[in-house]
Amino acid sequence: MKARRDWQARIHRPSGEVTTAPAVDLPPPGGLRATPGRGCVTLTWEPVPGATGYTVERSPFREGPYGVTSQPDVDVSAVPSCRYVDTGQDPCWYRVSAVGGPAGSPVHGSSGGSGVAKVDISGNVARQLPRPWRFMIGSEHLSYMFEEKELVEALRLARTELGVATVRAHAILDEVRVLDDGYDFSRVDQIYDTITELGLSPIVELSFMPEELASDPSKTVFGYEAIISPPKDWDAWGDLVRAFTQHCADRYGLQKLIGDWAFEVWNEPNLEVFWSGTPDDYFRLYEISAAAVKDVHPDLRVGGPSSAANGWVEELIARGLPVDFVSTHTYGNAPLDWRPALERHGLEGTPIWWTEWGPTPTHFHGIGDGPFGASFLLHGMKSAAGRVESLSHWVASDHFEELGRPPKLFHGGFGLLSVGNLRKPRWWALELANRLGNEELVAKVEGDAGGVEVWAARRADGTIGILLWNGTLNQSKADGDPDLSRTVTLTIADLPEGDHTVTHHRIDERHSNIRAHWHGQTDWPTDEEWETLRAANVLEELTPPVTVNGSTIRVAFDLPMPGVSYLEVAP
């Protein structure tokens, strides 16, 4: 397909060089330690004030050369926290630097450990549980709903089962007709009426360029040939954005727009495949767009740069333009921490929205269809909780046609839901996170933890939900590795006296993994096979519920990598 060939040729090309913000003088991290584990080495170090993240490098030799622990399908290899689990297994030397700073002294690491992770949950409340998945979900361009009704149902499920409040999608301005005497927004009205009837609000991505306004309509992206050109008349672009914003305010209510909507300027303009103009052209587009939106009302929210791989964030906020939220994208890793950069520019507290995020930026990759995607999502959400307002999964549904429609049932689509709205392991992971109560409890993981993490919270009725997962960022281990599995010994303390019912659900290769139930000889199921798949598409128990007594409960079980366990303790 022409669109796919064009995408593959240009996706890694920047749209131009941009003047960078002043460099920040950061020292190397101190206290680097390499702790051996079965099948892995866990690196920890001291935080560096002002750092947005950290880069881990490895080498077989102390003197180097060192290479970043990255993968081709991960667009930003740096990690946001002071811990990194390397599953390369071979003994080597490691060094760590804050992003933009020098590396510290190297340490040697090798694998070896018991394979037992000790997890303790107390009754002490750490904080009110942040839920960064609830603010936003991504979608294919929304007019696709009229061709694929299952996309409407997918968004409804995201609202009702995951608690999602808003939806972001490309190409809403492709639905606007520019007339000699004004604009025809009737197609947009149909789309937004459907979205708002679902109980969702749109995050308006101001893209792409209407043909009548484009300086070069031949510059396009995707199979539906969205125009990526700057406008030929900048005043006309401003008039369109102002008229569009005013129309939405008139139709859906100004206060609704101020409270629940937001306007994001373009999509990934730092990539040539999405923006045929220069960086300065984009910042001009941003300035005009923000002014037009705020001309309707100054309290309407505008943000950007909506960039790929953390690009242009500091360059935008350094320009002094209106930025009500910072938005950028990343794939294959937990998002970096932009709070120090905002503080440096006097914008402390500005909301940070990752408006695209997921296991992979690559169409038809396949890495996210199985349980690897479930542990990846929980790792990212736990990392982001409390430091970002939104970590938006891209996307809700495999009904997606950017580079061609789904060629078969499990084709490596971006969706949490397959065609047919079968729930993938990633969906179950977020659905389980959404079951957690509002009071996050203090939890510790000790011993040979490796990739084991925990998230626990209590509901108002006293029920405690405990999410445990075992994952890795190393995609070569996505199908599992026995050395990375762990035996978990879990202690839950400070329970009220009396009986408690304990349930244990599991996501792994054999549980709650709909892909494992598809053994058809064709690309798509027959009617009978569809019925079998729908019957199998459930969240599965690892063990039947049990009743226990006492203020402390102890449980032991094996947790494969990748794998997720959800235990619920109900009075």
C-alpha positions as CSV (number, residue, x, y, z in Angstrom):
1,M,0.0,0.0,0.0
2,K,1.3,3.5,-0.9
3,A,0.4,5.0,2.5
4,R,2.3,2.3,4.3
5,R,5.4,2.6,2.1
6,D,5.4,6.4,2.6
7,W,5.0,6.0,6.3
8,Q,7.9,3.6,6.7
9,A,10.1,5.8,4.6
10,R,9.5,9.0,6.5
11,I,8.4,8.1,10.1
12,H,11.8,8.6,11.6
13,R,12.6,11.8,9.8
14,P,12.4,15.1,11.8
15,S,10.5,18.0,10.3
16,G,13.4,20.3,10.9
17,E,15.9,21.6,13.4
18,V,14.5,23.6,16.2
19,T,16.4,26.0,18.5
20,T,16.8,24.1,21.7
21,A,16.2,25.6,25.1
22,P,19.3,26.4,27.2
23,A,21.1,23.3,28.5
24,V,20.7,22.4,32.1
25,D,23.8,21.6,34.1
26,L,23.0,18.3,35.8
27,P,25.5,16.2,37.8
28,P,25.8,12.5,37.3
29,P,23.6,10.3,39.6
30,G,25.3,9.0,42.7
31,G,24.9,5.8,44.6
32,L,24.6,3.5,41.6
33,R,24.1,-0.1,42.7
34,A,23.7,-3.4,40.7
35,T,21.7,-6.0,42.6
36,P,21.7,-9.5,41.2
37,G,18.4,-11.3,40.6
38,R,17.4,-14.5,38.9
39,G,17.6,-13.7,35.2
40,C,18.2,-10.0,35.8
41,V,20.2,-7.2,37.3
42,T,18.3,-4.4,39.2
43,L,20.0,-1.0,39.0
44,T,19.2,1.7,41.5
45,W,20.7,5.2,42.1
46,E,20.1,8.5,43.8
47,P,17.8,11.1,42.2
48,V,19.2,14.1,40.5
49,P,17.3,17.4,41.2
50,G,16.0,18.8,37.9
51,A,16.2,15.6,35.9
52,T,13.3,14.6,33.6
53,G,14.7,11.0,33.4
54,Y,17.7,8.8,33.3
55,T,19.7,7.0,30.6
56,V,21.1,3.5,31.4
57,E,24.1,2.3,29.4
58,R,25.9,-1.1,29.4
59,S,29.2,-2.5,28.2
60,P,31.1,-5.8,28.5
61,F,34.2,-3.7,29.5
62,R,34.6,-1.2,32.3
63,E,36.3,1.3,29.9
64,G,33.5,0.9,27.3
65,P,32.4,1.5,24.7
66,Y,28.9,1.9,26.3
67,G,25.6,1.6,24.5
68,V,22.1,2.7,25.6
69,T,19.8,-0.1,26.7
70,S,17.3,0.7,24.0
71,Q,15.3,-1.2,21.4
72,P,14.3,-0.2,17.8
73,D,10.6,-0.2,18.8
74,V,11.0,2.1,21.9
75,D,11.1,5.7,20.9
76,V,12.6,7.1,24.2
77,S,14.9,4.7,26.0
78,A,15.4,6.9,29.1
79,V,13.4,5.9,32.2
80,P,11.7,8.4,34.7
81,S,12.6,6.8,38.0
82,C,15.8,5.7,39.8
83,R,15.3,2.0,39.1
84,Y,15.9,-0.1,36.1
85,V,15.7,-3.9,35.7
86,D,18.0,-5.2,33.0
87,T,17.0,-8.7,31.7
88,G,20.0,-9.1,29.3
89,Q,21.4,-11.6,31.8
90,D,25.0,-11.5,30.6
91,P,27.4,-9.9,33.2
92,C,28.4,-6.4,32.2
93,W,29.3,-2.9,33.4
94,Y,26.6,-0.3,33.8
95,R,26.6,3.5,34.0
96,V,23.7,6.0,34.4
97,S,23.2,9.6,33.5
98,A,20.4,12.1,33.9
99,V,19.0,13.0,30.5
100,G,21.3,15.7,29.1
101,G,24.0,15.2,31.7
102,P,27.2,13.2,32.1
103,A,27.4,9.6,33.1
104,G,28.5,8.6,36.6
105,S,31.1,5.9,37.5
106,P,30.3,2.4,36.3
107,V,29.4,-0.6,38.4
108,H,29.6,-4.3,37.5
109,G,26.4,-6.4,37.5
110,S,25.5,-10.1,37.0
111,S,22.4,-12.1,37.5
112,G,21.7,-14.6,40.3
113,G,19.0,-14.8,43.0
114,S,16.4,-16.8,44.8
115,G,13.4,-15.9,42.5
116,V,11.3,-15.1,45.6
117,A,9.6,-11.7,45.9
118,K,8.3,-10.7,49.3
119,V,5.3,-8.3,49.2
120,D,3.8,-6.6,52.3
121,I,0.6,-4.6,52.3
122,S,-0.3,-2.5,55.4
123,G,-3.4,-0.8,56.4
124,N,-1.7,2.6,56.2
125,V,-3.0,5.0,53.5
126,A,-0.3,6.4,51.3
127,R,-2.5,8.8,49.3
128,Q,-5.8,9.1,47.4
129,L,-5.3,6.8,44.4
130,P,-4.4,8.7,41.2
131,R,-6.0,7.3,38.0
132,P,-4.1,8.6,35.0
133,W,-6.0,6.3,32.6
134,R,-9.4,7.8,33.3
135,F,-8.9,11.2,31.7
136,M,-8.4,10.3,28.1
137,I,-8.4,7.4,25.5
138,G,-7.3,7.6,21.9
139,S,-9.3,6.6,18.8
140,E,-9.2,6.3,15.1
141,H,-10.6,9.4,13.3
142,L,-14.1,9.7,14.7
143,S,-16.0,9.7,11.4
144,Y,-14.9,6.0,11.2
145,M,-17.7,5.4,13.7
146,F,-20.3,5.7,11.0
147,E,-18.7,2.9,9.0
148,E,-17.8,0.7,12.0
149,K,-20.5,0.7,14.7
150,E,-18.3,-1.5,16.9
151,L,-16.0,1.6,17.4
152,V,-19.0,3.4,19.0
153,E,-19.4,0.4,21.3
154,A,-15.7,0.3,22.1
155,L,-15.8,4.0,23.2
156,R,-18.9,3.3,25.3
157,L,-17.1,0.4,27.0
158,A,-14.1,2.7,27.7
159,R,-16.5,5.1,29.4
160,T,-18.5,2.6,31.4
161,E,-15.8,0.0,32.3
162,L,-12.6,2.0,32.5
163,G,-14.1,5.3,33.7
164,V,-12.6,7.3,30.7
165,A,-13.9,10.9,30.4
166,T,-12.5,12.2,27.1
167,V,-11.5,10.9,23.7
168,R,-8.8,12.2,21.4
169,A,-8.6,11.5,17.7
170,H,-7.0,12.8,14.5
171,A,-8.5,14.7,11.7
172,I,-11.6,16.4,13.0
173,L,-10.9,19.3,10.6
174,D,-11.0,16.9,7.7
175,E,-14.8,16.9,8.4
176,V,-15.2,20.6,7.9
177,R,-16.3,22.1,4.6
178,V,-14.8,25.5,3.9
179,L,-17.4,27.5,1.9
180,D,-17.1,30.8,0.1
181,D,-19.3,32.4,2.8
182,G,-18.4,30.4,5.9
183,Y,-18.1,26.8,7.1
184,D,-20.2,23.7,7.1
185,F,-19.8,21.9,10.5
186,S,-22.7,19.5,10.1
187,R,-20.5,16.5,9.8
188,V,-18.6,17.4,13.0
189,D,-21.9,17.9,14.7
190,Q,-22.9,14.3,13.9
191,I,-19.6,13.1,15.3
192,Y,-19.6,15.2,18.5
193,D,-23.2,14.5,19.1
194,T,-22.4,10.8,19.1
195,I,-19.4,11.2,21.5
196,T,-21.3,13.4,24.0
197,E,-24.3,11.0,24.0
198,L,-21.8,8.3,25.2
199,G,-20.9,10.6,28.1
200,L,-17.5,11.5,26.7
201,S,-16.1,14.9,25.8
202,P,-13.7,15.4,22.9
203,I,-10.1,16.6,23.2
204,V,-10.0,18.5,20.0
205,E,-6.9,17.8,18.0
206,L,-6.8,20.8,15.7
207,S,-5.8,18.8,12.6
208,F,-5.4,18.2,9.7
209,M,-5.5,21.0,7.1
210,P,-8.6,21.5,5.0
211,E,-7.8,21.3,1.3
212,E,-9.1,24.8,0.7
213,L,-6.6,26.3,3.2
214,A,-3.6,24.2,2.4
215,S,-0.4,25.7,0.9
216,D,0.4,22.3,-0.6
217,P,-2.6,19.8,-0.7
218,S,-0.3,17.1,-2.2
219,K,1.4,16.6,1.2
220,T,-0.6,13.9,3.0
221,V,-0.4,11.1,5.5
222,F,-2.3,7.9,6.1
223,G,-4.6,5.9,3.8
224,Y,-7.3,8.6,4.1
225,E,-4.8,11.2,2.8
226,A,-5.0,13.8,5.6
227,I,-3.2,17.0,4.5
228,I,-0.2,17.9,6.6
229,S,0.6,21.2,5.0
230,P,0.7,24.6,6.7
231,P,-2.0,27.0,5.6
232,K,-1.5,29.2,2.6
233,D,-3.3,32.0,4.4
234,W,-2.5,32.3,8.2
235,D,-5.4,34.6,8.8
236,A,-7.8,32.2,7.2
237,W,-6.5,29.4,9.5
238,G,-7.1,31.6,12.6
239,D,-10.6,32.4,11.3
240,L,-11.4,28.7,10.9
241,V,-10.2,27.8,14.4
242,R,-12.1,30.7,15.9
243,A,-15.3,29.9,14.1
244,F,-15.0,26.2,14.9
245,T,-14.5,26.9,18.6
246,Q,-17.4,29.3,18.7
247,H,-19.6,26.8,16.9
248,C,-18.8,24.1,19.5
249,A,-19.4,26.6,22.4
250,D,-22.8,27.5,20.9
251,R,-23.9,23.9,20.3
252,Y,-22.5,22.2,23.4
253,G,-22.3,25.1,25.9
254,L,-19.4,27.4,26.7
255,Q,-19.2,26.2,30.3
256,K,-19.0,22.6,29.1
257,L,-16.1,23.5,26.8
258,I,-14.3,25.3,29.6
259,G,-14.7,22.5,32.1
260,D,-14.5,19.3,30.0
261,W,-13.0,20.0,26.6
262,A,-9.6,21.1,25.5
263,F,-7.8,22.1,22.2
264,E,-4.5,20.5,21.2
265,V,-2.6,22.0,18.3
266,W,-1.8,19.5,15.6
267,N,-0.3,16.0,15.9
268,E,3.5,15.2,16.1
269,P,4.6,18.3,14.1
270,N,8.3,17.3,14.9
271,L,8.0,14.5,12.3
272,E,8.1,15.1,8.6
273,V,5.4,12.5,8.0
274,F,2.9,14.8,10.0
275,W,4.1,18.3,9.2
276,S,5.5,19.5,5.9
277,G,6.3,23.0,7.3
278,T,9.3,24.1,9.4
279,P,9.4,24.2,13.2
280,D,8.9,27.9,13.1
281,D,5.8,27.3,11.0
282,Y,4.4,25.1,13.7
283,F,5.1,27.6,16.5
284,R,3.3,30.2,14.4
285,L,0.4,27.8,13.9
286,Y,0.3,27.2,17.7
287,E,0.3,30.9,18.5
288,I,-2.5,31.7,16.0
289,S,-4.5,28.7,17.1
290,A,-4.2,29.5,20.8
291,A,-5.2,33.1,20.2
292,A,-8.2,32.1,18.1
293,V,-9.5,29.6,20.8
294,K,-9.0,32.1,23.6
295,D,-10.7,34.8,21.6
296,V,-13.9,32.8,22.1
297,H,-13.1,32.7,25.9
298,P,-9.8,33.1,27.7
299,D,-10.5,30.1,30.0
300,L,-10.7,27.6,27.2
301,R,-7.7,25.2,27.4
302,V,-5.1,25.1,24.7
303,G,-1.9,23.0,24.7
304,G,0.8,21.2,22.8
305,P,3.2,20.5,21.2
306,S,1.5,17.1,20.8
307,S,4.9,15.8,19.7
308,A,6.4,12.5,19.1
309,A,9.0,11.1,21.5
310,N,9.1,14.0,24.0
311,G,10.1,16.5,21.2
312,W,9.8,20.3,21.3
313,V,8.3,20.4,24.8
314,E,10.8,22.7,26.4
315,E,11.1,24.6,23.1
316,L,7.4,25.4,23.3
317,I,7.2,26.4,26.9
318,A,10.3,28.6,26.6
319,R,8.5,30.8,24.0
320,G,6.1,32.3,26.5
321,L,3.0,31.2,24.5
322,P,-0.3,30.3,26.3
323,V,0.2,26.7,27.4
324,D,-2.7,25.4,29.6
325,F,-1.4,21.9,29.4
326,V,1.8,20.2,28.0
327,S,1.1,17.3,25.6
328,T,3.6,14.9,24.1
329,H,3.8,11.1,23.2
330,T,5.9,8.1,23.9
331,Y,5.8,4.4,23.3
332,G,7.5,1.3,24.7
333,N,8.4,2.9,28.0
334,A,7.0,4.7,31.0
335,P,6.8,8.5,30.3
336,L,9.5,10.9,31.5
337,D,8.9,13.5,34.2
338,W,8.4,17.0,32.7
339,R,7.7,18.7,36.0
340,P,11.3,19.9,36.5
341,A,11.3,21.6,33.1
342,L,8.0,23.3,33.8
343,E,9.4,24.5,37.2
344,R,12.4,26.0,35.4
345,H,10.2,28.1,33.3
346,G,7.9,29.3,36.1
347,L,5.1,26.9,35.0
348,E,5.0,24.7,38.1
349,G,1.6,22.8,38.3
350,T,0.8,23.0,34.6
351,P,-1.0,19.8,33.7
352,I,1.0,17.2,31.8
353,W,-0.9,15.1,29.3
354,W,0.6,12.1,27.4
355,T,-2.0,12.1,24.7
356,E,-0.6,9.0,23.0
357,W,1.1,6.1,24.8
358,G,1.3,2.3,24.5
359,P,3.6,-0.7,24.1
360,T,4.6,0.1,20.5
361,P,4.4,2.9,17.9
362,T,4.6,0.4,15.1
363,H,1.5,-0.7,13.2
364,F,0.8,-4.5,13.1
365,H,3.6,-5.2,15.6
366,G,1.8,-7.7,17.7
367,I,3.7,-7.0,21.0
368,G,0.5,-5.8,22.7
369,D,-1.9,-8.5,21.9
370,G,-0.8,-10.9,24.6
371,P,-0.1,-10.6,28.4
372,F,3.1,-8.6,27.8
373,G,0.9,-5.7,27.1
374,A,-1.0,-6.1,30.4
375,S,2.1,-5.9,32.6
376,F,3.5,-3.0,30.4
377,L,0.3,-0.9,30.9
378,L,0.3,-1.4,34.7
379,H,4.0,-0.5,34.9
380,G,3.4,2.7,33.0
381,M,0.3,3.7,34.9
382,K,1.8,3.1,38.3
383,S,4.9,5.1,37.2
384,A,2.8,8.0,36.0
385,A,0.3,8.1,38.9
386,G,0.5,11.3,40.8
387,R,2.9,13.1,38.5
388,V,0.9,13.4,35.3
389,E,-2.8,14.2,34.8
390,S,-3.3,11.9,31.8
391,L,-1.6,8.9,30.3
392,S,-3.8,8.2,27.4
393,H,-3.6,4.7,25.8
394,W,-3.5,4.8,22.0
395,V,-6.1,3.5,21.1
396,A,-9.4,2.0,22.3
397,S,-10.2,-0.3,19.3
398,D,-8.6,-2.3,16.6
399,H,-11.1,-0.6,14.2
400,F,-8.3,1.5,12.8
401,E,-7.3,2.3,9.2
402,E,-4.3,4.7,9.2
403,L,-2.2,2.4,7.2
404,G,-4.8,-0.1,6.2
405,R,-7.7,-1.9,7.9
406,P,-7.1,-5.0,10.1
407,P,-6.0,-7.9,7.9
408,K,-6.9,-10.6,10.4
409,L,-8.3,-10.9,14.0
410,F,-5.0,-10.7,15.9
411,H,-2.8,-8.6,13.7
412,G,-0.9,-6.5,16.3
413,G,-3.4,-3.7,16.4
414,F,-3.1,-0.8,18.7
415,G,-6.5,-1.4,20.3
416,L,-7.3,-2.5,23.8
417,L,-10.3,-4.2,22.1
418,S,-10.1,-6.4,19.0
419,V,-12.4,-6.3,16.1
420,G,-15.5,-7.8,17.5
421,N,-14.7,-6.0,20.8
422,L,-13.0,-9.0,22.4
423,R,-11.1,-7.8,25.5
424,K,-7.3,-8.2,25.2
425,P,-5.1,-8.6,28.3
426,R,-4.3,-4.9,28.2
427,W,-8.1,-4.1,28.6
428,W,-8.3,-6.5,31.6
429,A,-5.3,-4.8,33.2
430,L,-6.9,-1.4,33.1
431,E,-10.3,-2.8,34.1
432,L,-8.7,-4.3,37.2
433,A,-6.8,-1.0,38.0
434,N,-10.2,0.7,37.7
435,R,-11.6,-1.7,40.4
436,L,-9.1,-0.5,43.0
437,G,-10.5,1.7,45.8
438,N,-9.7,5.3,46.4
439,E,-7.3,4.9,49.3
440,E,-3.9,3.7,48.1
441,L,-2.2,1.6,50.7
442,V,1.4,1.4,51.7
443,A,3.0,-1.6,49.9
444,K,6.6,-2.9,49.8
445,V,8.3,-5.3,47.5
446,E,11.5,-6.9,48.7
447,G,13.7,-9.9,48.1
448,D,14.5,-11.0,44.5
449,A,11.7,-8.8,43.0
450,G,12.9,-8.5,39.4
451,G,10.0,-7.1,37.4
452,V,7.4,-7.6,40.2
453,E,5.4,-4.5,41.2
454,V,2.4,-3.9,43.4
455,W,-0.5,-1.5,43.6
456,A,-3.0,-1.8,46.5
457,A,-6.0,0.3,47.5
458,R,-9.1,0.1,49.8
459,R,-12.7,0.9,49.0
460,A,-15.1,2.6,51.3
461,D,-16.7,-0.8,52.2
462,G,-13.3,-2.1,53.4
463,T,-12.6,-4.3,50.4
464,I,-8.9,-4.3,49.5
465,G,-7.8,-4.8,45.9
466,I,-4.2,-5.8,45.2
467,L,-2.7,-5.7,41.7
468,L,0.7,-7.5,41.3
469,W,2.4,-7.8,38.0
470,N,5.7,-9.2,36.7
471,G,6.9,-7.5,33.5
472,T,9.9,-6.3,31.6
473,L,10.6,-3.5,29.1
474,N,12.7,-6.0,27.1
475,Q,10.4,-7.0,24.2
476,S,12.6,-9.9,23.2
477,K,11.3,-11.5,26.4
478,A,7.6,-10.8,25.6
479,D,6.7,-14.5,25.3
480,G,8.2,-15.2,28.7
481,D,11.3,-16.5,30.3
482,P,11.3,-19.1,33.2
483,D,14.2,-17.3,34.9
484,L,12.1,-14.1,35.2
485,S,9.1,-15.8,36.8
486,R,8.8,-15.3,40.6
487,T,7.3,-16.9,43.6
488,V,5.4,-14.2,45.5
489,T,4.9,-14.4,49.2
490,L,2.2,-11.8,50.0
491,T,1.3,-10.6,53.5
492,I,-1.8,-8.4,54.0
493,A,-1.8,-6.9,57.5
494,D,-4.1,-4.6,59.6
495,L,-7.3,-6.2,58.5
496,P,-10.4,-6.0,60.7
497,E,-11.0,-9.2,62.8
498,G,-13.4,-11.6,61.3
499,D,-13.9,-13.5,58.1
500,H,-12.6,-12.3,54.8
501,T,-13.3,-13.7,51.3
502,V,-10.2,-13.8,49.1
503,T,-10.5,-14.0,45.3
504,H,-7.6,-14.3,42.9
505,H,-7.8,-13.4,39.2
506,R,-5.0,-13.9,36.7
507,I,-3.8,-12.6,33.4
508,D,-1.0,-14.6,31.7
509,E,-0.5,-16.8,28.7
510,R,-3.2,-19.3,29.8
511,H,-5.6,-17.0,31.7
512,S,-7.6,-14.0,30.5
513,N,-5.7,-14.1,27.2
514,I,-8.2,-14.2,24.3
515,R,-5.4,-14.7,21.7
516,A,-4.7,-18.1,23.2
517,H,-8.2,-19.2,22.3
518,W,-7.9,-18.5,18.6
519,H,-6.7,-21.5,16.7
520,G,-8.5,-20.9,13.5
521,Q,-7.0,-21.8,10.1
522,T,-8.2,-18.6,8.5
523,D,-7.7,-14.9,9.2
524,W,-11.2,-14.4,10.6
525,P,-13.4,-16.6,12.7
526,T,-16.5,-18.2,11.4
527,D,-19.8,-17.4,13.1
528,E,-19.5,-20.5,15.3
529,E,-15.9,-19.5,16.2
530,W,-17.0,-16.0,17.1
531,E,-19.4,-17.4,19.6
532,T,-16.7,-19.6,21.1
533,L,-14.4,-16.7,21.4
534,R,-17.0,-14.5,23.0
535,A,-17.8,-17.2,25.6
536,A,-14.0,-17.5,26.4
537,N,-13.5,-13.7,26.6
538,V,-13.7,-13.5,30.4
539,L,-11.5,-12.5,33.3
540,E,-10.4,-15.8,34.7
541,E,-9.8,-16.9,38.3
542,L,-6.5,-18.5,39.2
543,T,-8.0,-20.2,42.2
544,P,-11.6,-20.5,43.6
545,P,-12.5,-17.9,46.3
546,V,-11.6,-18.9,49.9
547,T,-12.7,-17.7,53.3
548,V,-10.0,-16.9,55.8
549,N,-10.0,-15.4,59.3
550,G,-7.8,-13.0,61.2
551,S,-6.2,-9.6,60.9
552,T,-3.3,-10.9,58.8
553,I,-3.5,-13.0,55.6
554,R,-0.5,-14.7,54.0
555,V,-0.6,-16.1,50.5
556,A,2.1,-17.6,48.3
557,F,1.8,-18.2,44.5
558,D,3.9,-18.3,41.4
559,L,3.7,-15.2,39.1
560,P,5.1,-15.8,35.5
561,M,6.6,-13.1,33.4
562,P,4.6,-11.6,31.8
563,G,1.7,-12.0,34.2
564,V,-0.7,-10.1,36.4
565,S,-2.5,-11.2,39.6
566,Y,-5.4,-9.4,41.1
567,L,-6.4,-10.4,44.7
568,E,-9.4,-9.0,46.4
569,V,-10.0,-9.2,50.1
570,A,-13.6,-8.5,51.0
571,P,-15.0,-8.4,54.6
